[in-house]
Amino acid sequence: MTDKTKGILHIIAAAFFFSLMTFFVRLSGDVPSLQKAFFRNIVALIAATIMLARTEEKFHIKKKSLPFLFVRAACGFIGLVCNFYAIDRLNIADANMLNKLSPFFAVIFSAIVLRERAKKRDWAAVCAAFIGALFVIKPSFHMSFVPALIGAAGGLGAGIAYVFVRLLGKKGERGSVIVFFFSLFSTIMLAPVIIFRYTPMTLKQWIILIFAGIAAMGGQLNITAAYTYAPAKDISVFDYSQILFAALLGFLFLHQLPDVYSLIGYVIIIGAAVFRWMHRD
């Protein structure tokens, strides 16, 4: 099995797990978004800690990796918080689609950070994706516009984070270390929310958020593996299967249907992604 095939399989698995995560986050109800984000990360941190403890190298981190781990963690944290905010306020298919702008942001920042040169058709696809995003965001002076804009910002944070995942993978850093560092950083950043502004939860909400954390861990491990096996330009189109998973879960269990403008946006963004993949080198 080639590295590219492994990357494709991992990114489809990540899409499934992340769609489950968004479903569980929405299903948990009126718990504050930041509190949900904390539980998503604490579960991932526990799992990543156990995984690293069982390896021969344990918690060893390459010194040259530290600055890039911090940038990856900070950008990923911003993307995570924005995404959770959007999930709580939009239908989950829209929230997932805005987060899936990340591969297009990855093209932009790969050119800046990794010097992975993009062709004119790649830039054309990026422009098309942002036009599609406008249909999903539906800019207006109404306050409902704000969650969609924040959701797009989540895609920006995730896109930059994935560029640094790729960079760390090229430098030989272990995927489990990348996941552990991100989970630890995010947990520390969100700890004050739990200490000073904890909102009591029912047993059902506890269980649902634990499942959200488990699903997020599955997604994080697979997305990290995917981008260490292959560059974004070769595999990112398969990440859009998350929209199909999310739309199906939203329709079956939350009775959510995207409006016509969102559907137009989906077609444009996914079309741009397919165009880039079909014309890759």
Contacts in CASP RR format, 6 or more apart in sequence:
PFRMAT RR
TARGET T0000
AUTHOR 0000-0000-0000
METHOD contacts of the structure
MODEL  1
MTDKTKGILHIIAAAFFFSLMTFFVRLSGDVPSLQKAFFRNIVALIAATI
MLARTEEKFHIKKKSLPFLFVRAACGFIGLVCNFYAIDRLNIADANMLNK
LSPFFAVIFSAIVLRERAKKRDWAAVCAAFIGALFVIKPSFHMSFVPALI
GAAGGLGAGIAYVFVRLLGKKGERGSVIVFFFSLFSTIMLAPVIIFRYTP
MTLKQWIILIFAGIAAMGGQLNITAAYTYAPAKDISVFDYSQILFAALLG
FLFLHQLPDVYSLIGYVIIIGAAVFRWMHRD
3 229 0 8 1.000
3 230 0 8 1.000
4 229 0 8 1.000
4 230 0 8 1.000
4 234 0 8 1.000
4 235 0 8 1.000
6 225 0 8 1.000
6 226 0 8 1.000
6 229 0 8 1.000
6 230 0 8 1.000
7 225 0 8 1.000
7 226 0 8 1.000
7 229 0 8 1.000
7 230 0 8 1.000
7 235 0 8 1.000
8 226 0 8 1.000
8 230 0 8 1.000
8 235 0 8 1.000
8 238 0 8 1.000
10 222 0 8 1.000
10 223 0 8 1.000
10 225 0 8 1.000
10 226 0 8 1.000
10 229 0 8 1.000
11 222 0 8 1.000
11 223 0 8 1.000
11 226 0 8 1.000
11 235 0 8 1.000
11 236 0 8 1.000
11 238 0 8 1.000
11 239 0 8 1.000
12 238 0 8 1.000
12 241 0 8 1.000
13 218 0 8 1.000
13 219 0 8 1.000
13 222 0 8 1.000
14 218 0 8 1.000
14 219 0 8 1.000
14 220 0 8 1.000
14 222 0 8 1.000
14 223 0 8 1.000
14 226 0 8 1.000
14 239 0 8 1.000
14 242 0 8 1.000
15 238 0 8 1.000
15 239 0 8 1.000
15 240 0 8 1.000
15 241 0 8 1.000
15 242 0 8 1.000
15 245 0 8 1.000
16 241 0 8 1.000
16 242 0 8 1.000
16 245 0 8 1.000
17 215 0 8 1.000
17 216 0 8 1.000
17 217 0 8 1.000
17 218 0 8 1.000
17 219 0 8 1.000
17 222 0 8 1.000
18 96 0 8 1.000
18 215 0 8 1.000
18 216 0 8 1.000
18 219 0 8 1.000
18 223 0 8 1.000
18 242 0 8 1.000
19 92 0 8 1.000
19 96 0 8 1.000
19 242 0 8 1.000
19 245 0 8 1.000
19 246 0 8 1.000
19 249 0 8 1.000
20 211 0 8 1.000
20 212 0 8 1.000
20 215 0 8 1.000
20 245 0 8 1.000
20 249 0 8 1.000
21 40 0 8 1.000
21 212 0 8 1.000
21 213 0 8 1.000
21 215 0 8 1.000
21 216 0 8 1.000
21 219 0 8 1.000
22 83 0 8 1.000
22 87 0 8 1.000
22 92 0 8 1.000
22 95 0 8 1.000
22 96 0 8 1.000
22 246 0 8 1.000
23 92 0 8 1.000
23 246 0 8 1.000
23 249 0 8 1.000
23 250 0 8 1.000
23 253 0 8 1.000
23 254 0 8 1.000
24 208 0 8 1.000
24 209 0 8 1.000
24 211 0 8 1.000
24 212 0 8 1.000
24 213 0 8 1.000
24 215 0 8 1.000
25 36 0 8 1.000
25 40 0 8 1.000
25 84 0 8 1.000
25 87 0 8 1.000
25 88 0 8 1.000
25 209 0 8 1.000
25 212 0 8 1.000
26 87 0 8 1.000
26 88 0 8 1.000
26 92 0 8 1.000
26 254 0 8 1.000
27 208 0 8 1.000
27 253 0 8 1.000
27 254 0 8 1.000
28 36 0 8 1.000
28 201 0 8 1.000
28 205 0 8 1.000
28 208 0 8 1.000
28 209 0 8 1.000
28 212 0 8 1.000
29 205 0 8 1.000
31 199 0 8 1.000
31 201 0 8 1.000
31 205 0 8 1.000
31 209 0 8 1.000
32 193 0 8 1.000
32 197 0 8 1.000
32 199 0 8 1.000
33 81 0 8 1.000
33 84 0 8 1.000
33 85 0 8 1.000
33 87 0 8 1.000
33 88 0 8 1.000
34 81 0 8 1.000
34 84 0 8 1.000
34 190 0 8 1.000
34 193 0 8 1.000
35 193 0 8 1.000
35 194 0 8 1.000
35 197 0 8 1.000
35 198 0 8 1.000
35 199 0 8 1.000
36 84 0 8 1.000
36 88 0 8 1.000
36 209 0 8 1.000
36 212 0 8 1.000
37 80 0 8 1.000
37 81 0 8 1.000
37 84 0 8 1.000
37 186 0 8 1.000
37 190 0 8 1.000
38 187 0 8 1.000
38 190 0 8 1.000
38 191 0 8 1.000
38 193 0 8 1.000
38 194 0 8 1.000
39 209 0 8 1.000
39 210 0 8 1.000
39 212 0 8 1.000
39 213 0 8 1.000
40 80 0 8 1.000
40 84 0 8 1.000
40 209 0 8 1.000
40 212 0 8 1.000
40 213 0 8 1.000
40 216 0 8 1.000
41 80 0 8 1.000
41 183 0 8 1.000
41 186 0 8 1.000
41 187 0 8 1.000
41 190 0 8 1.000
41 213 0 8 1.000
41 216 0 8 1.000
42 183 0 8 1.000
42 187 0 8 1.000
43 210 0 8 1.000
43 212 0 8 1.000
43 213 0 8 1.000
43 214 0 8 1.000
43 216 0 8 1.000
43 217 0 8 1.000
44 179 0 8 1.000
44 183 0 8 1.000
44 213 0 8 1.000
44 216 0 8 1.000
44 217 0 8 1.000
44 220 0 8 1.000
45 180 0 8 1.000
45 183 0 8 1.000
45 184 0 8 1.000
45 187 0 8 1.000
47 214 0 8 1.000
47 217 0 8 1.000
48 176 0 8 1.000
48 179 0 8 1.000
48 180 0 8 1.000
48 183 0 8 1.000
48 217 0 8 1.000
49 180 0 8 1.000
51 176 0 8 1.000
51 180 0 8 1.000
52 58 0 8 1.000
52 59 0 8 1.000
52 176 0 8 1.000
52 177 0 8 1.000
52 180 0 8 1.000
53 59 0 8 1.000
55 174 0 8 1.000
55 176 0 8 1.000
57 174 0 8 1.000
59 177 0 8 1.000
59 180 0 8 1.000
61 69 0 8 1.000
61 173 0 8 1.000
61 177 0 8 1.000
61 181 0 8 1.000
62 171 0 8 1.000
62 172 0 8 1.000
62 173 0 8 1.000
64 171 0 8 1.000
65 168 0 8 1.000
65 171 0 8 1.000
65 173 0 8 1.000
65 177 0 8 1.000
68 164 0 8 1.000
68 167 0 8 1.000
68 168 0 8 1.000
68 171 0 8 1.000
68 173 0 8 1.000
69 164 0 8 1.000
69 168 0 8 1.000
69 173 0 8 1.000
69 177 0 8 1.000
69 178 0 8 1.000
69 181 0 8 1.000
69 182 0 8 1.000
70 185 0 8 1.000
71 160 0 8 1.000
71 164 0 8 1.000
72 161 0 8 1.000
72 164 0 8 1.000
72 165 0 8 1.000
72 168 0 8 1.000
72 178 0 8 1.000
72 181 0 8 1.000
72 182 0 8 1.000
73 161 0 8 1.000
73 181 0 8 1.000
73 182 0 8 1.000
73 184 0 8 1.000
73 185 0 8 1.000
73 186 0 8 1.000
74 185 0 8 1.000
75 157 0 8 1.000
75 158 0 8 1.000
75 159 0 8 1.000
75 160 0 8 1.000
75 161 0 8 1.000
75 164 0 8 1.000
76 157 0 8 1.000
76 158 0 8 1.000
76 160 0 8 1.000
76 161 0 8 1.000
76 182 0 8 1.000
76 186 0 8 1.000
77 182 0 8 1.000
77 185 0 8 1.000
77 186 0 8 1.000
77 189 0 8 1.000
78 153 0 8 1.000
78 154 0 8 1.000
78 157 0 8 1.000
79 99 0 8 1.000
79 153 0 8 1.000
79 154 0 8 1.000
79 155 0 8 1.000
79 156 0 8 1.000
79 157 0 8 1.000
79 158 0 8 1.000
79 161 0 8 1.000
80 154 0 8 1.000
80 158 0 8 1.000
80 186 0 8 1.000
81 154 0 8 1.000
82 150 0 8 1.000
82 151 0 8 1.000
82 153 0 8 1.000
82 154 0 8 1.000
82 155 0 8 1.000
82 157 0 8 1.000
83 95 0 8 1.000
83 99 0 8 1.000
83 151 0 8 1.000
83 154 0 8 1.000
83 155 0 8 1.000
83 158 0 8 1.000
85 147 0 8 1.000
85 150 0 8 1.000
85 151 0 8 1.000
86 94 0 8 1.000
86 95 0 8 1.000
86 98 0 8 1.000
86 99 0 8 1.000
86 147 0 8 1.000
86 148 0 8 1.000
86 150 0 8 1.000
86 151 0 8 1.000
86 154 0 8 1.000
87 95 0 8 1.000
89 147 0 8 1.000
90 98 0 8 1.000
90 147 0 8 1.000
90 148 0 8 1.000
90 151 0 8 1.000
91 250 0 8 1.000
91 254 0 8 1.000
91 256 0 8 1.000
91 257 0 8 1.000
91 258 0 8 1.000
92 246 0 8 1.000
92 247 0 8 1.000
92 249 0 8 1.000
92 250 0 8 1.000
92 254 0 8 1.000
92 256 0 8 1.000
93 243 0 8 1.000
93 246 0 8 1.000
93 247 0 8 1.000
93 250 0 8 1.000
93 256 0 8 1.000
93 258 0 8 1.000
93 262 0 8 1.000
93 266 0 8 1.000
94 136 0 8 1.000
94 148 0 8 1.000
94 258 0 8 1.000
94 262 0 8 1.000
95 151 0 8 1.000
95 246 0 8 1.000
96 242 0 8 1.000
96 243 0 8 1.000
96 246 0 8 1.000
97 136 0 8 1.000
97 243 0 8 1.000
97 262 0 8 1.000
97 265 0 8 1.000
97 266 0 8 1.000
97 269 0 8 1.000
98 133 0 8 1.000
98 136 0 8 1.000
98 137 0 8 1.000
98 148 0 8 1.000
98 151 0 8 1.000
98 152 0 8 1.000
98 154 0 8 1.000
98 155 0 8 1.000
99 151 0 8 1.000
99 154 0 8 1.000
99 155 0 8 1.000
99 158 0 8 1.000
100 155 0 8 1.000
100 239 0 8 1.000
100 240 0 8 1.000
100 242 0 8 1.000
100 243 0 8 1.000
100 269 0 8 1.000
101 129 0 8 1.000
101 130 0 8 1.000
101 133 0 8 1.000
101 152 0 8 1.000
101 155 0 8 1.000
101 156 0 8 1.000
101 159 0 8 1.000
101 269 0 8 1.000
102 154 0 8 1.000
102 155 0 8 1.000
102 156 0 8 1.000
102 157 0 8 1.000
102 158 0 8 1.000
102 159 0 8 1.000
102 161 0 8 1.000
102 162 0 8 1.000
102 239 0 8 1.000
103 159 0 8 1.000
103 162 0 8 1.000
103 232 0 8 1.000
103 236 0 8 1.000
103 237 0 8 1.000
103 239 0 8 1.000
103 273 0 8 1.000
104 125 0 8 1.000
104 126 0 8 1.000
104 129 0 8 1.000
104 130 0 8 1.000
104 272 0 8 1.000
104 273 0 8 1.000
105 155 0 8 1.000
105 156 0 8 1.000
105 157 0 8 1.000
105 158 0 8 1.000
105 159 0 8 1.000
105 160 0 8 1.000
106 159 0 8 1.000
106 160 0 8 1.000
106 162 0 8 1.000
106 163 0 8 1.000
106 232 0 8 1.000
106 236 0 8 1.000
107 118 0 8 1.000
107 122 0 8 1.000
107 123 0 8 1.000
107 125 0 8 1.000
107 126 0 8 1.000
107 232 0 8 1.000
107 233 0 8 1.000
107 276 0 8 1.000
108 118 0 8 1.000
108 126 0 8 1.000
109 159 0 8 1.000
109 160 0 8 1.000
109 163 0 8 1.000
110 116 0 8 1.000
110 118 0 8 1.000
110 163 0 8 1.000
110 166 0 8 1.000
110 231 0 8 1.000
110 232 0 8 1.000
110 233 0 8 1.000
111 117 0 8 1.000
111 118 0 8 1.000
113 163 0 8 1.000
113 164 0 8 1.000
113 167 0 8 1.000
114 163 0 8 1.000
114 166 0 8 1.000
114 167 0 8 1.000
114 170 0 8 1.000
116 231 0 8 1.000
116 233 0 8 1.000
118 126 0 8 1.000
118 233 0 8 1.000
119 281 0 8 1.000
121 275 0 8 1.000
121 276 0 8 1.000
121 279 0 8 1.000
122 233 0 8 1.000
122 276 0 8 1.000
125 272 0 8 1.000
125 273 0 8 1.000
125 275 0 8 1.000
125 276 0 8 1.000
126 272 0 8 1.000
128 268 0 8 1.000
128 269 0 8 1.000
128 271 0 8 1.000
128 272 0 8 1.000
128 275 0 8 1.000
129 268 0 8 1.000
129 269 0 8 1.000
129 272 0 8 1.000
129 273 0 8 1.000
131 268 0 8 1.000
132 264 0 8 1.000
132 265 0 8 1.000
132 268 0 8 1.000
132 269 0 8 1.000
132 272 0 8 1.000
133 152 0 8 1.000
133 265 0 8 1.000
133 269 0 8 1.000
135 261 0 8 1.000
135 262 0 8 1.000
135 264 0 8 1.000
135 265 0 8 1.000
135 268 0 8 1.000
136 148 0 8 1.000
136 261 0 8 1.000
136 262 0 8 1.000
136 265 0 8 1.000
136 266 0 8 1.000
136 269 0 8 1.000
137 145 0 8 1.000
137 148 0 8 1.000
137 149 0 8 1.000
137 152 0 8 1.000
138 144 0 8 1.000
138 145 0 8 1.000
138 148 0 8 1.000
138 261 0 8 1.000
139 145 0 8 1.000
139 149 0 8 1.000
161 182 0 8 1.000
162 223 0 8 1.000
162 227 0 8 1.000
162 232 0 8 1.000
163 232 0 8 1.000
165 178 0 8 1.000
165 223 0 8 1.000
165 224 0 8 1.000
165 227 0 8 1.000
165 228 0 8 1.000
166 227 0 8 1.000
166 228 0 8 1.000
166 231 0 8 1.000
166 232 0 8 1.000
168 175 0 8 1.000
168 178 0 8 1.000
168 228 0 8 1.000
169 175 0 8 1.000
169 178 0 8 1.000
169 227 0 8 1.000
169 228 0 8 1.000
175 221 0 8 1.000
175 224 0 8 1.000
175 225 0 8 1.000
175 228 0 8 1.000
176 221 0 8 1.000
178 224 0 8 1.000
179 217 0 8 1.000
179 220 0 8 1.000
179 221 0 8 1.000
179 224 0 8 1.000
182 220 0 8 1.000
183 220 0 8 1.000
201 209 0 8 1.000
226 235 0 8 1.000
227 235 0 8 1.000
229 235 0 8 1.000
233 276 0 8 1.000
233 280 0 8 1.000
234 277 0 8 1.000
234 280 0 8 1.000
236 273 0 8 1.000
236 276 0 8 1.000
236 277 0 8 1.000
237 273 0 8 1.000
237 274 0 8 1.000
237 276 0 8 1.000
237 277 0 8 1.000
240 269 0 8 1.000
240 270 0 8 1.000
240 273 0 8 1.000
243 266 0 8 1.000
243 270 0 8 1.000
247 258 0 8 1.000
250 256 0 8 1.000
251 257 0 8 1.000
258 266 0 8 1.000
END
